[in-house]
């Protein structure tokens, strides 16, 4: 989920991929990542990970 913000879209995706799948949310602001991580913990989303980065230079290996 690029530009994930508080990550509502990432959580919808996490439900779709289920417990064996993985969703990565990327945002360029640390405060929004902190909020997304708190939302993930509160919602019990263990298959979602959040990374600091920019869309033009994703923090994900090819």
N, CA, C and O atoms as CSV, one atom per row, in Angstrom:
chain,resi,resn,atom,element,x,y,z
A,1,UNK,N,N,0.865,-1.170,0.000
A,1,UNK,CA,C,0.000,0.000,0.000
A,1,UNK,C,C,0.906,1.225,0.000
A,1,UNK,O,O,1.533,1.533,1.014
A,2,UNK,N,N,0.978,1.914,-1.110
A,2,UNK,CA,C,1.864,3.074,-1.216
A,2,UNK,C,C,1.139,4.338,-0.769
A,2,UNK,O,O,0.000,4.585,-1.163
A,3,UNK,N,N,1.804,5.127,0.050
A,3,UNK,CA,C,1.159,6.299,0.631
A,3,UNK,C,C,0.080,5.848,1.597
A,3,UNK,O,O,-1.048,6.339,1.558
A,4,UNK,N,N,0.434,4.907,2.469
A,4,UNK,CA,C,-0.555,4.193,3.274
A,4,UNK,C,C,-1.246,5.018,4.350
A,4,UNK,O,O,-2.342,4.655,4.778
A,5,UNK,N,N,-0.651,6.103,4.799
A,5,UNK,CA,C,-1.304,6.902,5.829
A,5,UNK,C,C,-1.632,6.058,7.049
A,5,UNK,O,O,-0.774,5.337,7.558
A,6,UNK,N,N,-2.867,6.144,7.518
A,6,UNK,CA,C,-3.291,5.363,8.683
A,6,UNK,C,C,-3.592,3.908,8.329
A,6,UNK,O,O,-3.817,3.087,9.218
A,7,UNK,N,N,-3.596,3.589,7.046
A,7,UNK,CA,C,-3.603,2.228,6.505
A,7,UNK,C,C,-4.924,1.492,6.422
A,7,UNK,O,O,-4.941,0.269,6.554
A,8,UNK,N,N,-5.991,2.161,6.217
A,8,UNK,CA,C,-7.257,1.451,6.057
A,8,UNK,C,C,-7.218,0.517,4.846
A,8,UNK,O,O,-7.733,-0.599,4.916
A,9,UNK,N,N,-6.613,0.956,3.734
A,9,UNK,CA,C,-6.521,0.089,2.552
A,9,UNK,C,C,-5.641,-1.126,2.818
A,9,UNK,O,O,-5.941,-2.225,2.352
A,10,UNK,N,N,-4.565,-0.935,3.557
A,10,UNK,CA,C,-3.689,-2.066,3.887
A,10,UNK,C,C,-4.443,-3.099,4.718
A,10,UNK,O,O,-4.239,-4.299,4.539
A,11,UNK,N,N,-5.295,-2.660,5.608
A,11,UNK,CA,C,-6.049,-3.592,6.437
A,11,UNK,C,C,-7.083,-4.353,5.616
A,11,UNK,O,O,-7.319,-5.537,5.858
A,12,UNK,N,N,-7.698,-3.682,4.651
A,12,UNK,CA,C,-8.620,-4.382,3.745
A,12,UNK,C,C,-7.864,-5.449,2.953
A,12,UNK,O,O,-8.358,-6.561,2.769
A,13,UNK,N,N,-6.666,-5.102,2.488
A,13,UNK,CA,C,-5.842,-6.067,1.752
A,13,UNK,C,C,-5.421,-7.227,2.652
A,13,UNK,O,O,-5.391,-8.378,2.215
A,14,UNK,N,N,-5.101,-6.926,3.894
A,14,UNK,CA,C,-4.687,-7.966,4.840
A,14,UNK,C,C,-5.798,-8.989,5.044
A,14,UNK,O,O,-5.529,-10.182,5.185
A,15,UNK,N,N,-7.021,-8.534,5.061
A,15,UNK,CA,C,-8.146,-9.475,5.184
A,15,UNK,C,C,-8.240,-10.369,3.957
A,15,UNK,O,O,-8.550,-11.556,4.063
A,16,UNK,N,N,-7.966,-9.785,2.785
A,16,UNK,CA,C,-8.051,-10.547,1.536
A,16,UNK,C,C,-6.961,-11.613,1.429
A,16,UNK,O,O,-7.237,-12.734,1.001
A,17,UNK,N,N,-5.726,-11.278,1.812
A,17,UNK,CA,C,-4.628,-12.250,1.675
A,17,UNK,C,C,-4.615,-13.271,2.803
A,17,UNK,O,O,-3.993,-14.325,2.678
A,18,UNK,N,N,-5.289,-12.970,3.893
A,18,UNK,CA,C,-5.393,-13.912,4.997
A,18,UNK,C,C,-4.100,-14.074,5.779
A,18,UNK,O,O,-3.127,-13.363,5.528
A,19,UNK,N,N,-4.085,-14.998,6.718
A,19,UNK,CA,C,-2.939,-15.152,7.619
A,19,UNK,C,C,-1.660,-15.650,6.947
A,19,UNK,O,O,-0.574,-15.481,7.502
A,20,UNK,N,N,-1.764,-16.253,5.774
A,20,UNK,CA,C,-0.547,-16.719,5.105
A,20,UNK,C,C,0.032,-15.669,4.150
A,20,UNK,O,O,1.143,-15.836,3.646
A,21,UNK,N,N,-0.716,-14.592,3.900
A,21,UNK,CA,C,-0.249,-13.519,3.032
A,21,UNK,C,C,0.411,-12.412,3.843
A,21,UNK,O,O,0.429,-12.442,5.073
A,22,UNK,N,N,0.953,-11.432,3.117
A,22,UNK,CA,C,1.625,-10.320,3.775
A,22,UNK,C,C,1.338,-9.034,3.005
A,22,UNK,O,O,1.322,-9.027,1.774
A,23,UNK,N,N,1.117,-7.966,3.730
A,23,UNK,CA,C,0.886,-6.646,3.141
A,23,UNK,C,C,1.957,-5.705,3.683
A,23,UNK,O,O,2.258,-5.709,4.877
A,24,UNK,N,N,2.524,-4.903,2.791
A,24,UNK,CA,C,3.515,-3.906,3.198
A,24,UNK,C,C,2.958,-2.527,2.893
A,24,UNK,O,O,2.602,-2.229,1.753
A,25,UNK,N,N,2.885,-1.696,3.908
A,25,UNK,CA,C,2.453,-0.313,3.740
A,25,UNK,C,C,3.666,0.598,3.774
A,25,UNK,O,O,4.545,0.442,4.622
A,26,UNK,N,N,3.713,1.552,2.847
A,26,UNK,CA,C,4.830,2.495,2.771
A,26,UNK,C,C,4.285,3.910,2.880
A,26,UNK,O,O,3.338,4.281,2.187
A,27,UNK,N,N,4.888,4.684,3.752
A,27,UNK,CA,C,4.531,6.099,3.869
A,27,UNK,C,C,5.811,6.896,4.100
A,27,UNK,O,O,6.803,6.370,4.603
A,28,UNK,N,N,5.773,8.167,3.727
A,28,UNK,CA,C,6.976,8.988,3.852
A,28,UNK,C,C,7.025,9.800,5.139
A,28,UNK,O,O,7.951,10.587,5.340
A,29,UNK,N,N,6.036,9.618,6.013
A,29,UNK,CA,C,6.032,10.367,7.267
A,29,UNK,C,C,5.996,9.425,8.468
A,29,UNK,O,O,5.135,8.550,8.566
A,30,UNK,N,N,6.933,9.621,9.362
A,30,UNK,CA,C,7.020,8.779,10.560
A,30,UNK,C,C,5.770,8.858,11.431
A,30,UNK,O,O,5.352,7.828,11.962
A,31,UNK,N,N,5.145,10.036,11.607
A,31,UNK,CA,C,3.934,10.079,12.434
A,31,UNK,C,C,2.792,9.215,11.877
A,31,UNK,O,O,2.058,8.592,12.645
A,32,UNK,N,N,2.640,9.176,10.552
A,32,UNK,CA,C,1.582,8.340,9.980
A,32,UNK,C,C,1.917,6.858,10.123
A,32,UNK,O,O,1.021,6.037,10.323
A,33,UNK,N,N,3.197,6.511,10.023
A,33,UNK,CA,C,3.589,5.115,10.242
A,33,UNK,C,C,3.310,4.696,11.675
A,33,UNK,O,O,2.856,3.579,11.918
A,34,UNK,N,N,3.576,5.579,12.619
A,34,UNK,CA,C,3.294,5.264,14.023
A,34,UNK,C,C,1.799,5.047,14.222
A,34,UNK,O,O,1.382,4.149,14.954
A,35,UNK,N,N,1.014,5.865,13.574
A,35,UNK,CA,C,-0.446,5.718,13.675
A,35,UNK,C,C,-0.901,4.408,13.039
A,35,UNK,O,O,-1.736,3.696,13.596
A,36,UNK,N,N,-0.342,4.093,11.861
A,36,UNK,CA,C,-0.703,2.847,11.179
A,36,UNK,C,C,-0.314,1.633,12.011
A,36,UNK,O,O,-1.083,0.679,12.120
A,37,UNK,N,N,0.875,1.668,12.598
A,37,UNK,CA,C,1.313,0.541,13.440
A,37,UNK,C,C,0.413,0.376,14.655
A,37,UNK,O,O,0.093,-0.747,15.045
A,38,UNK,N,N,0.009,1.480,15.249
A,38,UNK,CA,C,-0.903,1.416,16.397
A,38,UNK,C,C,-2.249,0.850,15.964
A,38,UNK,O,O,-2.837,0.039,16.679
A,39,UNK,N,N,-2.743,1.268,14.799
A,39,UNK,CA,C,-4.008,0.739,14.278
A,39,UNK,C,C,-3.903,-0.755,13.996
A,39,UNK,O,O,-4.841,-1.507,14.258
A,40,UNK,N,N,-2.750,-1.189,13.456
A,40,UNK,CA,C,-2.551,-2.614,13.168
A,40,UNK,C,C,-2.557,-3.430,14.456
A,40,UNK,O,O,-3.166,-4.497,14.524
A,41,UNK,N,N,-1.885,-2.925,15.460
A,41,UNK,CA,C,-1.851,-3.638,16.743
A,41,UNK,C,C,-3.241,-3.706,17.363
A,41,UNK,O,O,-3.673,-4.751,17.849
A,42,UNK,N,N,-3.918,-2.589,17.335
A,42,UNK,CA,C,-5.266,-2.528,17.905
A,42,UNK,C,C,-6.222,-3.459,17.163
A,42,UNK,O,O,-7.103,-4.066,17.771
A,43,UNK,N,N,-6.041,-3.569,15.830
A,43,UNK,CA,C,-6.915,-4.416,15.025
A,43,UNK,C,C,-6.470,-5.860,14.920
A,43,UNK,O,O,-7.184,-6.680,14.343
A,44,UNK,N,N,-5.302,-6.195,15.468
A,44,UNK,CA,C,-4.817,-7.562,15.428
A,44,UNK,C,C,-4.297,-8.002,14.065
A,44,UNK,O,O,-4.351,-9.187,13.736
A,45,UNK,N,N,-3.793,-7.059,13.269
A,45,UNK,CA,C,-3.274,-7.375,11.941
A,45,UNK,C,C,-1.793,-7.731,12.029
A,45,UNK,O,O,-0.931,-6.854,11.975
A,46,UNK,N,N,-1.511,-9.003,12.162
A,46,UNK,CA,C,-0.115,-9.451,12.279
A,46,UNK,C,C,0.534,-9.662,10.910
A,46,UNK,O,O,1.744,-9.873,10.833
A,47,UNK,N,N,-0.239,-9.609,9.844
A,47,UNK,CA,C,0.297,-9.827,8.498
A,47,UNK,C,C,0.518,-8.515,7.741
A,47,UNK,O,O,0.614,-8.518,6.514
A,48,UNK,N,N,0.598,-7.397,8.466
A,48,UNK,CA,C,0.851,-6.092,7.850
A,48,UNK,C,C,2.128,-5.503,8.444
A,48,UNK,O,O,2.324,-5.505,9.659
A,49,UNK,N,N,2.983,-5.006,7.571
A,49,UNK,CA,C,4.246,-4.383,7.973
A,49,UNK,C,C,4.285,-2.979,7.372
A,49,UNK,O,O,3.800,-2.767,6.260
A,50,UNK,N,N,4.849,-2.035,8.089
A,50,UNK,CA,C,4.931,-0.663,7.608
A,50,UNK,C,C,6.376,-0.215,7.525
A,50,UNK,O,O,7.181,-0.479,8.418
A,51,UNK,N,N,6.692,0.475,6.423
A,51,UNK,CA,C,8.059,0.945,6.195
A,51,UNK,C,C,8.054,2.418,5.804
A,51,UNK,O,O,7.151,2.900,5.120
A,52,UNK,N,N,9.075,3.106,6.253
A,52,UNK,CA,C,9.275,4.501,5.896
A,52,UNK,C,C,9.924,4.564,4.522
A,52,UNK,O,O,10.948,3.921,4.291
A,53,UNK,N,N,9.341,5.328,3.611
A,53,UNK,CA,C,9.918,5.444,2.279
A,53,UNK,C,C,9.079,6.317,1.378
A,53,UNK,O,O,8.013,6.798,1.763
A,54,UNK,N,N,9.573,6.513,0.181
A,54,UNK,CA,C,8.886,7.304,-0.834
A,54,UNK,C,C,8.513,6.409,-2.006
A,54,UNK,O,O,9.199,5.427,-2.289
A,55,UNK,N,N,7.443,6.745,-2.675
A,55,UNK,CA,C,6.947,5.944,-3.788
A,55,UNK,C,C,7.993,5.836,-4.891
A,55,UNK,O,O,8.109,4.796,-5.540
A,56,UNK,N,N,8.757,6.910,-5.105
A,56,UNK,CA,C,9.768,6.914,-6.154
A,56,UNK,C,C,10.979,6.042,-5.815
A,56,UNK,O,O,11.762,5.694,-6.699
A,57,UNK,N,N,11.131,5.692,-4.547
A,57,UNK,CA,C,12.279,4.901,-4.102
A,57,UNK,C,C,11.804,3.954,-3.000
A,57,UNK,O,O,12.077,4.166,-1.818
A,58,UNK,N,N,11.100,2.922,-3.404
A,58,UNK,CA,C,10.465,2.019,-2.437
A,58,UNK,C,C,11.491,1.251,-1.597
A,58,UNK,O,O,12.504,0.786,-2.119
A,59,UNK,N,N,11.222,1.124,-0.299
A,59,UNK,CA,C,12.112,0.386,0.598
A,59,UNK,C,C,11.822,-1.118,0.585
A,59,UNK,O,O,11.653,-1.747,1.629
A,60,UNK,N,N,11.772,-1.672,-0.630
A,60,UNK,CA,C,11.430,-3.081,-0.813
A,60,UNK,C,C,12.384,-3.667,-1.848
A,60,UNK,O,O,12.625,-3.053,-2.888
A,61,UNK,N,N,12.918,-4.828,-1.575
A,61,UNK,CA,C,13.827,-5.483,-2.526
A,61,UNK,C,C,13.057,-5.891,-3.781
A,61,UNK,O,O,11.875,-6.227,-3.715
A,62,UNK,N,N,13.741,-5.858,-4.918
A,62,UNK,CA,C,13.114,-6.267,-6.195
A,62,UNK,C,C,12.875,-7.744,-6.240
A,62,UNK,O,O,12.358,-8.255,-7.233
